C-alpha cells in the first residue's frame, strides 16, 4: 500500500485522504439523519395509533361488561371482539383480536380498500400474553412492509389477567414514499456537497503546497550556486511559513559562511603571498650576483629572515585556530581570578609601552578555565588596545559577576570603530582602516584567534565601540 501511495504526489495523497474523510463523514451523517427521521416517523405513527386505540378499548370494555375478570369468559365472544376490531379498523389500519390460544376470533376488515392484516407472529404474541405492553415489529403483506403493534387485553389497567391480544397493523407505504423523496434529495445534496467539497479541498491543498513548490524551486536554484535566491512566503504563520522563514535564515547563514570562507582564502593567500613575493625578490637579487656584496647580502638576509618570521607567525596563528575547533585541546583548571589578574598586570606592563593599566576590581571569585588560553586572550586584547589607542592614554581592565559567568573587559581611549568594521572584526585576516596604528600592523588573525579561545572554553565575546569614543571588548567565561 505504501509503495503504491509513494508513486503519487503529496498533493494527490492529501487530496485522496481529504476525499476519503469527507465522503466517510458525510455518508455517516446522512445515514444517521435518515435513520433518525425513519425512527421519528415510526414512533410518531405508533404513538398516534396507540393513543387512538386506548379510549376505544376502555369504552369497549365497559360496554361489553369485561371490566370484571369473572365475566370475561362469558362476555368475550366473537361478536364482542368483532365490535372492537371494527372500531379500531380504518383506511390506514386494520385490527384483529386473538384469544389466549392465538386464534383470530375477529377481523375488523370489511371493505376492499381497507388494509389486509398480516398473520400473527407467535413470538411476539407470547410476549404480549406475558404482559409486555410496548411490542412493535415489522412484517409484510403481499411483499409490502407493514408496521404491527400488539396490545394485551386486560379487565382493568395493570391487571395481571390477560384474556386476549389486539393486533393493529398499518401500511408503511406513506412513510416510505416520504423517506424516498427525502432520501433522493439527500443523495443529490450529498453528491453536490462531495463534488464541491473535494474540488475545493484539492484546490486549497494545492494553494497551501504552492509555497512548498516555490521552496523546492528555490533549493534547486541555490544548488546551482545562486545564494541570492530566497523563498517568498507572504503572511503565513503556519508550519510552512515557519519552514520558509527557517530556510531563509539558514541560507543567510550559509551565504555569510561561504562569503567569509572566500574572504578567508583570498586574505590568507594575500597574507602569505606578500612575504613570499619579498622572499622571491631578495633571492632573485642574490642570484644575480648580490652575494658578492657583503653589505647587500647582509641587508637582504635580514629582510628574508623578517619575512620568514612573518610566515611562521601567520602559520602558527592559523594552526591555533584549527586546534581550538576541538574542545579536547582545552585544559581547564581552577583559577582565582583576582590573583591571576595581578600576575598578568605585571607582565602586561612590558607590552603597554608606558601606558597605565587601570584595574577595576570585581568580586573575589574562582572559575574553571585554561590559564594559558586566558593569558593569551588578555595579551591579544591588551596588544590591540595599545596598538589602536593614542600614546599616554590608559587601558582599563576589569571584571564583574553575572549569572553563572564572569564578564571580563578591556577598554581603551582610541578612535573606535564604525558599524561596518564591527560587523567583520572577528573574521580572519580582516583589518580595519584605522591608520593611526602604533607598531607593526598585524595579520588580522588576533581577534579571530581570541574569539576561538573564548568559545573553546564555553564563553562568548563581543565589542562595543563608537567612533571617537574608544573601544571595549567584553568576554565571558563560565564559573
VENPE-V658797 format. One record per helix or strand. SS is the DSSP state (H for helix, E for strand). FROM is the first residue (numbers start at 1). TO is the last residue. If there is no record, write none. Layout:
BEGIN
SS	FROM	TO
SS	FROM	TO
END
This chain:
BEGIN
H	2	6
H	10	63
H	69	75
H	78	88
E	93	98
E	104	107
H	122	129
E	135	141
E	144	154
E	162	171
H	173	223
H	239	287
H	290	292
H	294	323
H	327	329
E	333	336
H	337	351
E	357	360
E	366	369
H	371	387
E	395	402
E	405	411
H	419	424
H	446	456
E	461	465
E	471	478
END
